[in-house]
Amino acid sequence: MKTCLIVIDVQESFRHRPYSTERDMGAYLAAQNALIDGCREAGVPIVRVFHVDGPRTADNAFAVESGHVRPLEGLAPFDAAETVTKHRHSALVGTGLDVWLTRNGIGRLIVSGIRTEQCCETTTRHASDLGWQVDYVTDATLTFDMTQPDGRPLSAAEIKDRTATVLQGRFATLCSVPQALERAGASLAA
């Protein structure tokens, strides 16, 4: 089965949000870059997704006018087989990505990027519902601490655990970077 890596919202915009922290950035970038490098070496196409929304002003980090809608510093460079800009949480809403995936015979998606519980999880659920097999690489996703509605803190690690719990076996196969690369390699030989 032909596989494609999707790199979701790995953009400088996040470094300009009040909740942003560099605490987990090094480990995330190491995993994301290993996944990119492995896919590039195996000939797995890589799709880059950017998120753009909100007012079109220089002070909005997710507006093109801010200059921050560009690859995150530290991300391994790669030639994208396709680049899409999304305005919703799912990379499959209004971007034409579903058409590109279908035209290119892609049956399995490897999902990675920022934020774990938001755009990565939403894209995973949506892709699964549309019939794609999804490998979700938790280590190659990044999120940030949040506050629950009752005011209690929710750590990024807890968010990642929760996302893994709800996706596994329902919407995706959870994979480490090596497992995702192995599965992609096996699918290329088939």
C-alpha contacts under 8 A as a table, 3 or more apart, distances in Angstrom:
res1	aa1	res2	aa2	distance
1	M	106	I	7.26
1	M	107	G	5.76
1	M	108	R	6.76
1	M	187	S	4.73
1	M	188	L	6.67
1	M	190	A	6.43
2	K	105	G	6.53
2	K	106	I	4.93
2	K	107	G	5.57
2	K	108	R	6.34
2	K	184	A	7.72
2	K	187	S	5.94
2	K	188	L	6.11
3	T	44	V	6.36
3	T	45	P	7.45
3	T	106	I	5.58
3	T	107	G	6.14
3	T	108	R	4.65
3	T	109	L	5.69
3	T	110	I	7.26
3	T	184	A	5.89
3	T	187	S	6.88
3	T	188	L	7.53
4	C	44	V	5.76
4	C	45	P	5.13
4	C	46	I	5.87
4	C	47	V	7.28
4	C	106	I	6.50
4	C	108	R	6.46
4	C	109	L	5.07
4	C	110	I	6.12
5	L	36	I	7.78
5	L	39	C	7.21
5	L	44	V	6.95
5	L	45	P	6.32
5	L	46	I	4.72
5	L	47	V	6.15
5	L	109	L	5.90
5	L	110	I	4.62
5	L	111	V	6.31
5	L	112	S	7.62
6	I	46	I	5.89
6	I	47	V	4.79
6	I	48	R	6.22
6	I	49	V	7.30
6	I	109	L	6.87
6	I	110	I	5.98
6	I	111	V	5.23
6	I	112	S	6.15
6	I	113	G	7.87
7	V	10	V	6.68
7	V	46	I	7.25
7	V	47	V	6.08
7	V	48	R	5.10
7	V	49	V	6.07
7	V	111	V	6.73
7	V	112	S	5.23
7	V	113	G	5.19
8	I	48	R	6.38
8	I	49	V	4.80
8	I	50	F	6.65
8	I	91	A	7.56
8	I	111	V	7.58
8	I	112	S	6.13
8	I	113	G	4.46
8	I	114	I	6.06
8	I	119	C	7.27
8	I	120	C	6.68
9	D	48	R	7.76
9	D	49	V	5.50
9	D	50	F	4.76
9	D	51	H	5.66
9	D	113	G	6.02
9	D	114	I	5.51
9	D	115	R	7.74
9	D	119	C	7.93
10	V	49	V	7.75
10	V	50	F	7.28
10	V	71	P	5.95
10	V	72	L	5.57
10	V	75	L	7.82
10	V	113	G	5.62
10	V	114	I	5.78
11	Q	14	F	6.53
11	Q	50	F	6.97
11	Q	68	H	6.94
11	Q	69	V	5.79
11	Q	70	R	5.20
11	Q	71	P	4.46
11	Q	72	L	4.27
11	Q	73	E	7.96
12	E	15	R	5.55
12	E	16	H	7.25
12	E	68	H	4.95
12	E	69	V	6.17
12	E	70	R	5.97
12	E	71	P	6.13
12	E	72	L	4.51
12	E	73	E	6.90
13	S	16	H	5.51
13	S	17	R	7.13
13	S	61	A	4.79
13	S	62	F	5.62
13	S	68	H	4.81
13	S	69	V	5.82
13	S	70	R	7.75
14	F	17	R	5.42
14	F	20	S	6.31
14	F	61	A	7.43
15	R	20	S	5.68
15	R	21	T	7.45
16	H	20	S	7.07
16	H	61	A	6.09
17	R	20	S	5.47
17	R	61	A	7.30
19	Y	144	F	6.76
19	Y	145	D	7.42
20	S	144	F	6.53
21	T	24	D	7.48
21	T	25	M	7.68
21	T	144	F	7.15
22	E	25	M	4.94
22	E	26	G	7.46
23	R	26	G	7.51
24	D	27	A	5.74
24	D	28	Y	6.18
24	D	142	L	7.45
25	M	28	Y	5.08
25	M	29	L	5.98
25	M	142	L	7.44
26	G	29	L	5.26
26	G	30	A	6.18
27	A	30	A	5.16
27	A	31	A	6.36
28	Y	31	A	5.28
28	Y	32	Q	6.03
28	Y	139	D	6.36
28	Y	140	A	5.63
28	Y	141	T	6.48
28	Y	142	L	6.16
29	L	32	Q	4.95
29	L	33	N	5.74
29	L	74	G	6.88
29	L	75	L	6.39
29	L	140	A	7.39
30	A	33	N	5.30
30	A	34	A	6.11
31	A	34	A	5.14
31	A	35	L	6.21
31	A	139	D	6.10
31	A	140	A	5.07
31	A	177	V	6.67
32	Q	35	L	5.14
32	Q	36	I	6.22
32	Q	75	L	7.62
32	Q	112	S	7.19
32	Q	113	G	7.49
32	Q	139	D	7.72
32	Q	140	A	4.65
32	Q	141	T	7.47
33	N	36	I	4.97
33	N	37	D	5.96
33	N	75	L	6.31
33	N	76	A	5.33
34	A	37	D	5.11
34	A	38	G	5.95
34	A	177	V	7.20
35	L	38	G	5.17
35	L	39	C	6.09
35	L	140	A	7.56
35	L	177	V	5.84
35	L	178	P	7.99
35	L	181	L	7.08
36	I	39	C	5.22
36	I	40	R	6.01
36	I	46	I	7.61
36	I	76	A	7.09
36	I	78	F	7.53
37	D	40	R	5.10
37	D	41	E	6.13
37	D	76	A	7.57
38	G	41	E	5.16
38	G	42	A	6.16
38	G	181	L	6.41
39	C	42	A	5.03
39	C	43	G	6.04
39	C	44	V	4.85
39	C	45	P	7.18
39	C	46	I	7.42
39	C	181	L	6.74
39	C	184	A	7.82
40	R	43	G	5.19
40	R	44	V	5.90
40	R	45	P	7.19
40	R	46	I	7.56
40	R	78	F	7.66
41	E	44	V	7.66
42	A	185	G	6.60
44	V	184	A	7.37
45	P	80	A	7.29
45	P	81	A	5.63
46	I	78	F	7.98
46	I	79	D	7.64
46	I	80	A	5.32
46	I	81	A	5.55
46	I	82	E	7.15
47	V	80	A	5.39
47	V	81	A	5.71
47	V	82	E	4.94
47	V	83	T	5.75
47	V	84	V	7.76
48	R	80	A	5.99
48	R	82	E	6.42
48	R	83	T	4.70
48	R	84	V	6.45
49	V	83	T	5.80
49	V	84	V	5.01
49	V	85	T	5.75
49	V	86	K	7.02
49	V	91	A	6.99
50	F	69	V	6.84
50	F	70	R	7.68
50	F	83	T	7.76
50	F	84	V	6.36
50	F	85	T	4.76
50	F	86	K	6.18
51	H	62	F	6.70
51	H	69	V	7.44
51	H	85	T	5.74
51	H	86	K	5.00
51	H	87	H	5.94
51	H	88	R	7.71
52	V	62	F	5.00
52	V	63	A	5.53
52	V	64	V	6.87
52	V	69	V	7.31
52	V	85	T	6.69
52	V	86	K	6.20
52	V	87	H	5.45
53	D	56	R	7.79
53	D	62	F	5.67
53	D	63	A	6.00
53	D	87	H	5.55
54	G	60	N	7.03
54	G	62	F	6.87
54	G	63	A	6.62
55	P	60	N	6.60
55	P	63	A	6.72
56	R	60	N	7.09
56	R	63	A	5.23
56	R	64	V	7.09
56	R	65	E	6.23
57	T	60	N	5.62
57	T	63	A	6.31
57	T	65	E	5.67
57	T	66	S	6.57
58	A	61	A	7.29
58	A	63	A	6.94
58	A	64	V	7.86
58	A	65	E	4.87
58	A	66	S	3.95
58	A	67	G	7.49
59	D	66	S	6.04
60	N	63	A	5.41
60	N	65	E	7.89
60	N	66	S	6.11
61	A	64	V	7.92
61	A	66	S	5.55
61	A	67	G	7.70
61	A	68	H	5.80
61	A	69	V	7.33
62	F	66	S	7.15
62	F	68	H	6.90
62	F	69	V	6.22
63	A	66	S	5.53
63	A	67	G	7.65
63	A	68	H	7.59
63	A	69	V	6.85
64	V	67	G	5.75
64	V	68	H	6.91
64	V	69	V	5.59
66	S	69	V	7.30
67	G	70	R	7.15
71	P	75	L	6.78
72	L	75	L	5.64
80	A	83	T	6.21
84	V	95	T	6.04
84	V	96	G	7.83
84	V	97	L	7.04
85	T	95	T	6.43
86	K	89	H	7.61
86	K	90	S	7.67
86	K	91	A	5.95
86	K	93	V	7.24
86	K	94	G	6.99
86	K	95	T	5.87
87	H	94	G	7.80
88	R	91	A	7.20
88	R	93	V	6.56
89	H	93	V	7.91
89	H	118	Q	6.63
89	H	119	C	4.64
89	H	122	T	6.21
89	H	123	T	7.08
90	S	93	V	5.66
90	S	119	C	5.68
90	S	120	C	7.59
90	S	122	T	5.28
90	S	123	T	4.30
90	S	126	H	6.90
91	A	94	G	7.97
91	A	95	T	6.75
91	A	97	L	7.13
91	A	119	C	7.36
91	A	123	T	5.63
92	L	95	T	6.03
92	L	96	G	6.96
92	L	97	L	5.67
92	L	98	D	5.82
92	L	123	T	6.66
92	L	126	H	7.29
92	L	127	A	7.41
93	V	96	G	7.57
95	T	98	D	7.78
96	G	99	V	5.30
96	G	100	W	6.42
97	L	100	W	5.01
97	L	101	L	6.08
98	D	101	L	5.16
98	D	102	T	6.17
99	V	102	T	5.16
99	V	103	R	6.06
100	W	103	R	5.16
100	W	104	N	6.12
101	L	104	N	5.21
101	L	105	G	6.28
101	L	106	I	5.20
101	L	107	G	7.96
102	T	105	G	5.17
102	T	106	I	6.01
103	R	106	I	7.81
106	I	109	L	7.46
107	G	132	W	5.50
107	G	133	Q	6.28
108	R	132	W	5.63
108	R	133	Q	4.57
108	R	134	V	5.57
108	R	135	D	7.32
109	L	132	W	6.86
109	L	133	Q	6.26
109	L	134	V	4.80
109	L	135	D	6.10
110	I	134	V	5.88
110	I	135	D	4.71
110	I	136	Y	5.93
110	I	137	V	7.09
110	I	180	A	7.11
111	V	120	C	6.60
111	V	124	T	6.93
111	V	134	V	7.01
111	V	135	D	6.26
111	V	136	Y	5.05
111	V	137	V	6.28
112	S	120	C	6.52
112	S	136	Y	6.83
112	S	137	V	5.97
112	S	138	T	7.36
112	S	140	A	5.26
112	S	141	T	5.21
113	G	116	T	7.08
113	G	120	C	6.42
113	G	140	A	6.27
113	G	141	T	4.63
113	G	142	L	6.39
114	I	118	Q	7.89
114	I	119	C	6.92
114	I	120	C	6.56
114	I	141	T	5.58
114	I	142	L	4.98
114	I	143	T	6.25
115	R	118	Q	5.29
115	R	119	C	5.77
115	R	120	C	5.99
115	R	141	T	6.49
115	R	142	L	5.34
115	R	143	T	4.74
115	R	144	F	7.84
116	T	119	C	6.88
116	T	120	C	5.27
116	T	121	E	6.10
116	T	138	T	7.39
116	T	141	T	5.23
116	T	142	L	5.46
116	T	143	T	5.33
116	T	159	I	7.71
116	T	160	K	6.42
116	T	163	T	7.22
117	E	120	C	6.30
117	E	121	E	5.08
117	E	122	T	7.43
117	E	143	T	7.31
117	E	159	I	6.77
117	E	160	K	7.05
117	E	163	T	5.89
118	Q	121	E	5.51
118	Q	122	T	5.90
119	C	122	T	5.09
119	C	123	T	5.88
120	C	123	T	5.30
120	C	124	T	6.15
120	C	141	T	7.57
121	E	124	T	5.01
121	E	125	R	6.23
121	E	163	T	7.05
121	E	167	L	7.73
122	T	125	R	5.24
122	T	126	H	6.10
123	T	126	H	5.09
123	T	127	A	5.92
124	T	127	A	5.19
124	T	128	S	6.10
124	T	134	V	6.59
124	T	136	Y	7.48
124	T	171	F	6.66
124	T	172	A	7.04
125	R	128	S	5.19
125	R	129	D	6.17
125	R	167	L	7.67
125	R	171	F	5.58
125	R	172	A	7.94
126	H	129	D	5.13
126	H	130	L	6.28
127	A	130	L	5.08
127	A	131	G	6.41
127	A	132	W	5.45
127	A	133	Q	7.62
127	A	134	V	7.27
128	S	131	G	5.14
128	S	132	W	5.10
128	S	133	Q	6.12
128	S	134	V	6.54
128	S	171	F	5.42
128	S	172	A	7.17
129	D	132	W	7.49
129	D	171	F	7.72
133	Q	172	A	6.85
134	V	171	F	7.10
134	V	172	A	4.83
134	V	173	T	6.28
135	D	172	A	5.58
135	D	173	T	4.87
135	D	174	L	5.89
135	D	175	C	6.15
135	D	180	A	6.60
136	Y	172	A	6.04
136	Y	173	T	6.03
136	Y	174	L	4.95
136	Y	175	C	5.89
137	V	140	A	5.37
137	V	141	T	6.84
137	V	174	L	6.04
137	V	175	C	4.98
137	V	176	S	5.60
137	V	177	V	6.34
137	V	180	A	7.15
138	T	141	T	5.29
138	T	160	K	7.00
138	T	164	A	7.10
138	T	174	L	7.07
138	T	175	C	7.15
138	T	176	S	7.11
139	D	142	L	7.66
139	D	176	S	6.68
139	D	177	V	7.30
140	A	177	V	7.34
143	T	156	A	5.70
143	T	159	I	7.75
143	T	160	K	7.65
144	F	155	S	7.15
144	F	156	A	4.86
145	D	153	P	7.32
145	D	154	L	5.79
145	D	155	S	4.45
145	D	156	A	4.55
145	D	159	I	7.88
146	M	153	P	6.08
146	M	154	L	5.16
146	M	155	S	6.40
146	M	156	A	7.32
147	T	150	D	7.92
147	T	151	G	5.70
147	T	152	R	5.72
147	T	153	P	4.52
147	T	154	L	5.61
148	Q	151	G	5.24
148	Q	152	R	5.29
148	Q	153	P	6.01
148	Q	154	L	6.35
149	P	152	R	7.43
154	L	158	E	6.33
154	L	159	I	6.88
155	S	158	E	5.14
155	S	159	I	6.31
156	A	159	I	5.01
156	A	160	K	6.20
157	A	160	K	5.12
157	A	161	D	6.23
158	E	161	D	5.01
158	E	162	R	6.12
159	I	162	R	5.08
159	I	163	T	6.14
160	K	163	T	5.11
160	K	164	A	6.13
161	D	164	A	5.15
161	D	165	T	6.15
162	R	165	T	5.06
162	R	166	V	6.36
163	T	166	V	5.37
163	T	167	L	6.12
164	A	167	L	5.33
164	A	168	Q	5.85
164	A	174	L	7.01
165	T	168	Q	5.70
166	V	170	R	7.20
167	L	170	R	5.49
167	L	171	F	4.98
167	L	172	A	5.51
167	L	173	T	7.66
167	L	174	L	7.80
168	Q	171	F	6.34
168	Q	172	A	5.36
168	Q	173	T	5.60
168	Q	174	L	5.91
169	G	172	A	5.83
169	G	173	T	6.16
175	C	178	P	7.78
175	C	179	Q	5.41
175	C	180	A	5.49
176	S	179	Q	5.10
176	S	180	A	6.12
177	V	180	A	5.24
177	V	181	L	6.21
178	P	181	L	5.12
178	P	182	E	6.04
179	Q	182	E	5.02
179	Q	183	R	6.09
180	A	183	R	5.13
180	A	184	A	6.10
181	L	184	A	5.01
181	L	185	G	6.06
182	E	185	G	5.05
182	E	186	A	6.10
183	R	186	A	5.06
183	R	187	S	6.12
184	A	187	S	5.05
184	A	188	L	6.27
185	G	188	L	5.13
185	G	189	A	6.56
186	A	189	A	5.31
186	A	190	A	6.55
187	S	190	A	5.19
